[in-house]
């Protein structure tokens, strides 16, 4: 019952955000949804308490969103601008993790350096969902937008691996550049190769079902829907980057799109409508959940007697401005 009430509230939040955005288009939809999430969090109903599960969030929301973006990103632009995209997604993110880590440690000396690196790794990568929402009404050169989209699609891998390495150092007190580099390469290239191969197998499965005259709309659309969840879970179990596996699988599905054009118009229409609805809801859910969980996070910080909220807000502002300045430079 609790989950059902929460789901209904989230759907209502999505509808309300669409209405508000229609009348106030100057405000990015993401910010509107965060504010509505804040309002939902203070609704005086016991069932609205939100228990955030990071693993479920990654599998249930991020995996299908990245898979969908991978399908629809311009593969021509992705290949043409691959140098800039890779330098930003890996080089810049790793630079931000290191520079941000040292800054955080300097600002908060009591925070161990590995913990500072872990915190920096969390905030360094940009987010593809937020990017599109925020720059929707901003005119940017096409090549700049393509680079930013490509980077935001794959830079989570650099951030997540950096976070895992930093966390490992915190727990064990041991760090090796060689082992960290090896772990990074395994996670990144393993995720790309695994996602590409398994994504290709899913495409072949759908084509084979069509050849066997099992071209049932509901069956094929269902296979499309379970593809990102299956690949993401399997990649993470093998300690590969689930995010990069999603990107690779999405790109493979996009490349094979011409082969799938032979399917009936009905299947194409149903698939597009289903994915469009799912992605729209999940995109909105990201920011609604962000807004809805903020009060509980702030309350926990506020309850700590040895911290001043004003001081923490000031530190957060300094760190954010520093990371933005480095990225801009």
Helices and strands as residue ranges (DSSP letters): H 2-23, H 29-41, G 46-48, H 54-57, I 58-62, H 63-72, H 75-80, H 82-86, I 87-92, H 93-107, H 113-124, H 128-134, H 142-172, H 177-211, H 217-237, H 242-255, H 257-260, H 265-302, H 309-328
